[in-house]
Amino acid sequence: MSLLYCGINRSLRAVLPHLAAFVQVLAMRRQSGRFCAAAREATATFACLSIVFVCAPFDSQVSAESWLEESRRAEAPDSEKKPDDLKWAVTLYGGPITTDSLRDTLSVQASYADSYVGVAALSWQFYRLGDHIRLEVEGQVAKHFGEQDNWELNALAVARWVTFPWNAYVATTLAAGEGISYATEIPKLEAEPGASQWLNYLLFEVTFALPTHPEWALVGRLHHRSGFWGALAPNSSNVVAVGVKYRF
């Protein structure tokens, strides 16, 4: 309605003065008193309409410019949403597997097997802890390829730090997650006496996104199945992975 009113307003202000002048000219050229009276009435009618549309506000609290601005905001694409408006995320990532310790993996000293994993994860941000931390839950489905071919299911809680001084240039987050991991069979690379399908699960993640498109992010992840220093089982494995995250 606001756009329609603005269009009518501008059109009438442009057209009515010319139309009124035209009618007056015709009236002057005609000798008939009846025609002159009709022309004067038409002129007065158009003048009144012009005053009504130009002067009478459609809404006394909001100007036409503010209506147009609100319309632009309403039609803004999803990419202009703030990161906190994007509660859900799908993450796809993959990488090679190592059974070396977490310390060796983090220090870039691990050796990797000819085996890989691909993971699809769905997460939901359920709580905002102040300005800096977001809390999430995540579920994962993983498929192994190469020396082992089992499936893997993981469920975890995630804490994510979202404020960095360079976020105006590269939107960055850092996350850590803790949960449980279930393999559909004892993974061949983890096979040893006492090995278990059920293990502890640990996640570390960093994401990078353009501030203008926070819904898309590049992801680096450490995907860790852990026997919890032998308390649960002797077996464990690590995956250093890269991928992509889509928030919505």
Backbone hydrogen bonds in HBPLUS format (Angstrom, degrees):
<---DONOR---> <-ACCEPTOR-->    atom                        ^
c    i                          cat <-CA-CA->   ^        H-A-AA   ^      H-
h    n   atom  resd res      DA  || num        DHA   H-A  angle D-A-AA Bond
n    s   type  num  typ     dist DA aas  dist angle  dist       angle   num
A0005-TYR N   A0001-MET O   2.91 MM   4  6.15 163.0  1.94 154.4 158.4     1
A0006-CYS N   A0002-SER O   3.04 MM   4  6.24 164.9  2.06 149.2 153.0     2
A0007-GLY N   A0003-LEU O   3.02 MM   4  6.21 157.4  2.07 146.3 152.2     3
A0008-ILE N   A0004-LEU O   2.99 MM   4  6.25 162.6  2.02 154.2 158.3     4
A0009-ASN N   A0005-TYR O   2.85 MM   4  5.99 164.8  1.87 154.7 159.6     5
A0010-ARG N   A0006-CYS O   3.02 MM   4  6.21 171.9  2.03 153.0 153.9     6
A0011-SER N   A0007-GLY O   3.02 MM   4  6.12 162.5  2.05 147.4 152.9     7
A0012-LEU N   A0008-ILE O   2.90 MM   4  6.02 167.5  1.91 156.4 159.4     8
A0013-ARG N   A0009-ASN O   3.07 MM   4  6.25 163.5  2.10 151.6 156.3     9
A0014-ALA N   A0010-ARG O   3.15 MM   4  6.31 142.5  2.29 141.7 151.0    10
A0015-VAL N   A0011-SER O   2.91 MM   4  6.06 155.5  1.97 151.9 158.8    11
A0016-LEU N   A0012-LEU O   2.89 MM   4  5.41 159.9  1.93 142.8 149.6    12
A0019-LEU N   A0015-VAL O   3.02 MM   4  6.22 158.5  2.06 155.8 162.7    13
A0020-ALA N   A0016-LEU O   2.90 MM   4  5.99 164.8  1.92 159.1 162.0    14
A0021-ALA N   A0017-PRO O   3.08 MM   4  6.20 160.2  2.12 142.4 147.9    15
A0022-PHE N   A0018-HIS O   2.97 MM   4  6.15 152.2  2.05 143.3 150.9    16
A0023-VAL N   A0019-LEU O   3.07 MM   4  6.34 159.0  2.11 148.3 153.1    17
A0024-GLN N   A0020-ALA O   3.02 MM   4  6.30 157.4  2.08 149.4 155.7    18
A0025-VAL N   A0021-ALA O   3.01 MM   4  6.26 154.2  2.08 147.7 154.0    19
A0026-LEU N   A0022-PHE O   3.08 MM   4  6.39 161.8  2.12 150.6 154.9    20
A0027-ALA N   A0023-VAL O   2.98 MM   4  6.22 153.3  2.05 145.8 153.6    21
A0028-MET N   A0024-GLN O   3.01 MM   4  6.27 152.1  2.09 148.1 154.7    22
A0029-ARG N   A0025-VAL O   3.15 MM   4  6.41 143.0  2.29 144.0 153.7    23
A0029-ARG N   A0026-LEU O   3.18 MM   3  5.21 125.4  2.49  93.8 107.6    24
A0030-ARG N   A0026-LEU O   3.17 MM   4  6.38 126.1  2.48 142.1 155.0    25
A0030-ARG N   A0027-ALA O   3.30 MM   3  5.28 144.3  2.43  96.4 106.2    26
A0036-CYS N   A0032-SER O   3.11 MM   4  6.38 158.6  2.16 147.4 153.4    27
A0037-ALA N   A0033-GLY O   2.93 MM   4  6.16 158.4  1.98 148.3 153.6    28
A0038-ALA N   A0034-ARG O   3.04 MM   4  6.30 161.0  2.08 148.5 153.4    29
A0039-ALA N   A0035-PHE O   2.83 MM   4  6.06 154.8  1.90 147.9 155.6    30
A0040-ARG N   A0036-CYS O   2.85 MM   4  6.11 155.8  1.91 149.1 155.6    31
A0041-GLU N   A0037-ALA O   2.97 MM   4  6.25 155.7  2.03 147.9 154.5    32
A0042-ALA N   A0038-ALA O   2.87 MM   4  6.15 157.9  1.92 148.6 154.9    33
A0043-THR N   A0039-ALA O   2.86 MM   4  6.09 158.0  1.91 149.0 155.3    34
A0044-ALA N   A0040-ARG O   2.94 MM   4  6.18 159.9  1.98 148.5 153.5    35
A0045-THR N   A0041-GLU O   2.88 MM   4  6.12 156.8  1.93 148.5 155.2    36
A0046-PHE N   A0042-ALA O   2.95 MM   4  6.21 167.4  1.97 155.0 157.3    37
A0047-ALA N   A0043-THR O   2.98 MM   4  6.15 155.6  2.04 146.7 154.1    38
A0048-CYS N   A0044-ALA O   2.95 MM   4  6.19 157.8  2.00 149.0 154.3    39
A0049-LEU N   A0045-THR O   2.98 MM   4  6.29 162.4  2.01 152.3 157.1    40
A0050-SER N   A0046-PHE O   2.94 MM   4  6.14 155.2  2.00 146.1 153.0    41
A0051-ILE N   A0047-ALA O   3.01 MM   4  6.32 156.8  2.06 149.2 154.7    42
A0052-VAL N   A0048-CYS O   2.92 MM   4  6.20 161.6  1.95 154.9 159.8    43
A0053-PHE N   A0049-LEU O   3.03 MM   4  6.23 173.5  2.03 158.2 158.5    44
A0054-VAL N   A0050-SER O   2.97 MM   4  5.97 152.4  2.05 146.3 154.4    45
A0055-CYS N   A0051-ILE O   2.88 MM   4  5.67 162.2  1.91 147.0 152.3    46
A0056-ALA N   A0052-VAL O   2.94 MM   4  5.30 149.2  2.04 132.6 142.6    47
A0062-VAL N   A0059-ASP O   3.28 MM   3  5.61 149.7  2.38 111.0 118.7    48
A0067-TRP N   A0063-SER O   3.13 MM   4  6.53 151.4  2.22 147.3 155.3    49
A0068-LEU N   A0064-ALA O   3.05 MM   4  6.36 159.6  2.09 151.9 156.5    50
A0069-GLU N   A0065-GLU O   2.99 MM   4  6.27 154.2  2.06 146.2 153.5    51
A0070-GLU N   A0066-SER O   2.93 MM   4  6.14 157.4  1.98 148.7 154.1    52
A0071-SER N   A0067-TRP O   2.97 MM   4  6.22 152.8  2.04 147.8 155.5    53
A0072-ARG N   A0068-LEU O   2.99 MM   4  6.31 153.7  2.06 146.5 153.3    54
A0073-ARG N   A0069-GLU O   3.02 MM   4  6.34 157.5  2.07 148.3 154.2    55
A0074-ALA N   A0070-GLU O   2.90 MM   4  6.13 154.0  1.97 147.1 154.4    56
A0075-GLU N   A0071-SER O   3.00 MM   4  6.20 142.4  2.14 143.9 153.5    57
A0076-ALA N   A0073-ARG O   3.18 MM   3  5.04 161.7  2.21 100.4 105.5    58
A0080-GLU N   A0077-PRO O   3.11 MM   3  5.90 169.5  2.12 121.3 124.6    59
A0081-LYS N   A0078-ASP O   2.96 MM   3  5.50 164.2  1.99 122.4 124.2    60
A0085-ASP N   A0082-LYS O   2.87 MM   3  5.38 153.6  1.94 117.2 125.9    61
A0086-LEU N   A0083-PRO O   3.03 MM   3  5.40 158.0  2.08 111.2 118.3    62
A0125-GLN N   A0087-LYS O   2.78 MM  38  4.95 161.4  1.81 144.2 150.7    63
A0248-PHE N   A0088-TRP O   2.84 MM 160  5.27 159.1  1.88 136.8 141.6    64
A0089-ALA N   A0123-SER O   3.05 MM  34  5.22 145.0  2.17 143.7 141.6    65
A0123-SER N   A0089-ALA O   2.90 MM  34  5.22 164.0  1.92 152.6 157.2    66
A0090-VAL N   A0246-TYR O   2.86 MM 156  5.28 156.9  1.91 147.4 152.8    67
A0246-TYR N   A0090-VAL O   2.82 MM 156  5.28 161.4  1.86 153.5 159.8    68
A0091-THR N   A0121-ALA O   2.89 MM  30  5.03 161.0  1.93 140.3 146.3    69
A0121-ALA N   A0091-THR O   2.84 MM  30  5.03 155.8  1.89 151.3 157.8    70
A0092-LEU N   A0244-VAL O   2.96 MM 152  5.56 163.6  1.99 166.3 169.5    71
A0244-VAL N   A0092-LEU O   2.89 MM 152  5.56 151.1  1.98 156.2 163.2    72
A0093-TYR N   A0119-VAL O   3.11 MM  26  5.42 159.4  2.16 145.7 151.8    73
A0119-VAL N   A0093-TYR O   2.81 MM  26  5.42 166.4  1.83 172.5 172.2    74
A0094-GLY N   A0242-VAL O   3.13 MM 148  5.90 155.3  2.19 147.9 149.9    75
A0242-VAL N   A0094-GLY O   3.19 MM 148  5.90 152.7  2.27 154.8 149.8    76
A0095-GLY N   A0117-VAL O   3.16 MM  22  5.81 146.1  2.28 149.2 159.4    77
A0117-VAL N   A0095-GLY O   3.06 MM  22  5.81 150.7  2.15 156.2 164.6    78
A0097-ILE N   A0115-SER O   3.01 MM  18  5.75 145.6  2.13 152.2 149.4    79
A0113-ALA N   A0097-ILE O   3.01 MM  16  5.97 157.2  2.06 166.5 172.6    80
A0098-THR N   A0238-ASN O   2.91 MM 140  5.30 155.9  1.96 153.0 158.6    81
A0238-ASN N   A0098-THR O   2.77 MM 140  5.30 156.4  1.82 161.5 168.1    82
A0105-THR N   A0101-SER O   3.00 MM   4  6.28 153.1  2.07 145.9 154.0    83
A0106-LEU N   A0102-LEU O   2.91 MM   4  6.11 163.0  1.93 151.8 155.5    84
A0107-SER N   A0103-ARG O   3.01 MM   4  6.14 142.3  2.16 142.7 153.0    85
A0109-GLN N   A0104-ASP O   2.81 MM   5  4.93 171.6  1.82 159.6 157.0    86
A0108-VAL N   A0105-THR O   3.21 MM   3  5.16 161.1  2.25 105.4 108.3    87
A0147-GLU N   A0114-ASP O   3.32 MM  33  6.24 141.0  2.48 125.0 135.8    88
A0116-TYR N   A0145-PHE O   2.83 MM  29  5.19 161.2  1.87 143.9 150.2    89
A0145-PHE N   A0116-TYR O   2.78 MM  29  5.19 160.0  1.82 152.8 153.5    90
A0118-GLY N   A0143-LYS O   2.96 MM  25  5.43 160.1  2.00 150.8 155.9    91
A0143-LYS N   A0118-GLY O   2.91 MM  25  5.43 158.5  1.95 155.2 162.1    92
A0120-ALA N   A0141-VAL O   2.98 MM  21  5.47 163.4  2.01 155.0 159.6    93
A0141-VAL N   A0120-ALA O   2.96 MM  21  5.47 157.6  2.01 154.9 162.2    94
A0122-LEU N   A0139-GLY O   2.96 MM  17  5.52 158.4  2.01 158.4 165.1    95
A0139-GLY N   A0122-LEU O   2.99 MM  17  5.52 160.2  2.03 152.4 157.0    96
A0124-TRP N   A0137-VAL O   2.94 MM  13  5.54 150.9  2.03 155.9 165.0    97
A0137-VAL N   A0124-TRP O   3.04 MM  13  5.54 147.7  2.15 142.4 151.0    98
A0126-PHE N   A0135-LEU O   2.98 MM   9  6.08 139.5  2.15 145.4 157.9    99
A0135-LEU N   A0127-TYR O   2.90 MM   8  5.16 174.4  1.90 155.4 156.8   100
A0129-LEU N   A0133-ILE O   2.83 MM   4  5.07 150.7  1.92 147.3 154.0   101
A0133-ILE N   A0129-LEU O   3.40 MM   4  5.07 155.1  2.47 142.8 140.9   102
A0162-VAL N   A0132-HIS O   2.85 MM  30  5.47 161.7  1.88 155.1 161.3   103
A0134-ARG N   A0160-ARG O   2.82 MM  26  5.06 151.5  1.90 141.7 151.5   104
A0160-ARG N   A0134-ARG O   2.80 MM  26  5.06 158.8  1.84 153.4 159.6   105
A0136-GLU N   A0158-VAL O   2.82 MM  22  4.93 163.3  1.85 148.8 151.8   106
A0158-VAL N   A0136-GLU O   2.85 MM  22  4.93 169.2  1.86 137.6 138.9   107
A0138-GLU N   A0156-LEU O   2.94 MM  18  5.44 159.8  1.98 157.8 158.1   108
A0156-LEU N   A0138-GLU O   3.03 MM  18  5.44 159.7  2.07 156.6 160.2   109
A0140-GLN N   A0154-ASN O   2.83 MM  14  4.98 156.7  1.88 153.1 152.8   110
A0154-ASN N   A0140-GLN O   3.21 MM  14  4.98 161.9  2.25 126.5 131.0   111
A0142-ALA N   A0152-GLU O   2.78 MM  10  4.85 163.1  1.81 157.6 157.0   112
A0152-GLU N   A0142-ALA O   2.87 MM  10  4.85 146.8  1.99 144.1 142.3   113
A0144-HIS N   A0150-ASN O   3.02 MM   6  5.54 158.2  2.07 161.7 168.7   114
A0184-THR N   A0151-TRP O   3.05 MM  33  5.52 166.2  2.06 142.4 145.4   115
A0153-LEU N   A0182-TYR O   2.81 MM  29  5.19 163.9  1.83 155.3 160.5   116
A0182-TYR N   A0153-LEU O   2.79 MM  29  5.19 160.4  1.83 157.4 163.8   117
A0155-ALA N   A0180-ILE O   3.13 MM  25  5.64 158.5  2.18 153.1 159.2   118
A0180-ILE N   A0155-ALA O   2.92 MM  25  5.64 151.6  2.00 162.1 168.3   119
A0157-ALA N   A0178-GLU O   2.98 MM  21  5.60 163.2  2.01 148.6 146.5   120
A0178-GLU N   A0157-ALA O   2.96 MM  21  5.60 152.6  2.03 156.5 163.1   121
A0159-ALA N   A0176-ALA O   2.97 MM  17  5.64 165.6  1.99 164.0 164.8   122
A0176-ALA N   A0159-ALA O   3.06 MM  17  5.64 154.4  2.13 153.5 160.8   123
A0161-TRP N   A0174-LEU O   2.75 MM  13  5.21 169.2  1.76 163.5 160.7   124
A0174-LEU N   A0161-TRP O   3.03 MM  13  5.21 155.9  2.09 144.6 152.3   125
A0167-ASN N   A0164-PHE O   3.16 MM   3  5.51 161.8  2.20 123.4 122.4   126
A0169-TYR N   A0166-TRP O   2.92 MM   3  5.62 160.2  1.95 123.3 129.6   127
A0170-VAL N   A0166-TRP O   2.98 MM   4  6.14 170.0  1.99 157.3 159.7   128
A0171-ALA N   A0209-ALA O   2.77 MM  38  4.95 137.2  1.95 159.1 158.3   129
A0209-ALA N   A0171-ALA O   2.84 MM  38  4.95 144.7  1.96 140.9 151.2   130
A0173-THR N   A0207-THR O   3.22 MM  34  5.27 151.2  2.31 131.4 136.2   131
A0207-THR N   A0173-THR O   3.03 MM  34  5.27 157.8  2.08 142.8 146.5   132
A0175-ALA N   A0205-GLU O   2.80 MM  30  5.00 167.1  1.81 151.5 153.4   133
A0205-GLU N   A0175-ALA O   2.91 MM  30  5.00 159.2  1.95 141.8 141.2   134
A0177-GLY N   A0203-LEU O   2.78 MM  26  4.66 156.8  1.83 133.9 136.8   135
A0203-LEU N   A0177-GLY O   2.93 MM  26  4.66 155.2  1.99 136.4 134.7   136
A0179-GLY N   A0201-TYR O   2.92 MM  22  4.91 153.4  2.00 143.9 142.7   137
A0201-TYR N   A0179-GLY O   2.96 MM  22  4.91 154.6  2.02 125.4 119.9   138
A0181-SER N   A0199-LEU O   2.82 MM  18  5.17 155.0  1.89 159.1 155.5   139
A0199-LEU N   A0181-SER O   2.89 MM  18  5.17 164.4  1.91 150.4 154.9   140
A0183-ALA N   A0197-GLN O   3.06 MM  14  4.93 151.6  2.14 124.8 133.8   141
A0190-GLU N   A0187-PRO O   2.91 MM   3  5.24 141.5  2.06 107.7 119.6   142
A0191-ALA N   A0188-LYS O   3.33 MM   3  5.11 158.6  2.38  96.6 102.9   143
A0195-ALA N   A0192-GLU O   2.98 MM   3  5.49 151.4  2.06 148.7 145.7   144
A0200-ASN N   A0226-SER O   2.85 MM  26  4.92 145.2  1.97 170.0 158.8   145
A0226-SER N   A0200-ASN O   2.78 MM  26  4.92 175.2  1.78 145.2 146.2   146
A0202-LEU N   A0224-HIS O   2.90 MM  22  5.05 161.2  1.93 149.2 154.0   147
A0224-HIS N   A0202-LEU O   2.99 MM  22  5.05 158.9  2.04 169.9 165.5   148
A0204-PHE N   A0222-LEU O   3.20 MM  18  5.11 150.9  2.29 136.3 143.3   149
A0222-LEU N   A0204-PHE O   2.84 MM  18  5.11 154.7  1.90 150.1 154.5   150
A0206-VAL N   A0220-GLY O   2.98 MM  14  5.34 153.5  2.05 151.1 158.7   151
A0220-GLY N   A0206-VAL O   2.94 MM  14  5.34 156.6  2.00 159.0 164.3   152
A0208-PHE N   A0218-LEU O   2.97 MM  10  5.23 149.4  2.06 143.2 151.5   153
A0218-LEU N   A0208-PHE O   2.84 MM  10  5.23 156.5  1.90 156.0 154.6   154
A0213-HIS N   A0210-LEU O   2.92 MM   3  5.20 149.2  2.01 110.2 120.0   155
A0216-TRP N   A0213-HIS O   3.32 MM   3  6.12 160.8  2.36 121.5 124.7   156
A0247-ARG N   A0215-GLU O   2.69 MM  32  4.50 159.2  1.73 133.9 141.5   157
A0217-ALA N   A0245-LYS O   2.95 MM  28  5.08 148.3  2.05 149.8 152.6   158
A0245-LYS N   A0217-ALA O   2.83 MM  28  5.08 159.1  1.87 151.0 154.8   159
A0219-VAL N   A0243-GLY O   2.98 MM  24  4.97 163.6  2.00 130.9 127.6   160
A0243-GLY N   A0219-VAL O   2.93 MM  24  4.97 147.2  2.04 140.1 140.3   161
A0221-ARG N   A0241-ALA O   2.88 MM  20  5.08 169.7  1.89 139.0 141.9   162
A0241-ALA N   A0221-ARG O   2.83 MM  20  5.08 175.4  1.83 158.1 159.1   163
A0223-HIS N   A0239-VAL O   2.87 MM  16  4.91 168.6  1.88 150.3 153.5   164
A0239-VAL N   A0223-HIS O   2.82 MM  16  4.91 133.3  2.04 135.9 149.3   165
A0225-ARG N   A0237-SER O   2.97 MM  12  5.25 155.7  2.03 147.4 155.0   166
A0237-SER N   A0225-ARG O   2.98 MM  12  5.25 156.2  2.03 140.7 144.0   167
A0232-LEU N   A0227-GLY O   2.88 MM   5  4.92 167.4  1.89 155.4 152.3   168
A0231-ALA N   A0228-PHE O   3.00 MM   3  5.38 165.3  2.03 116.2 119.2   169
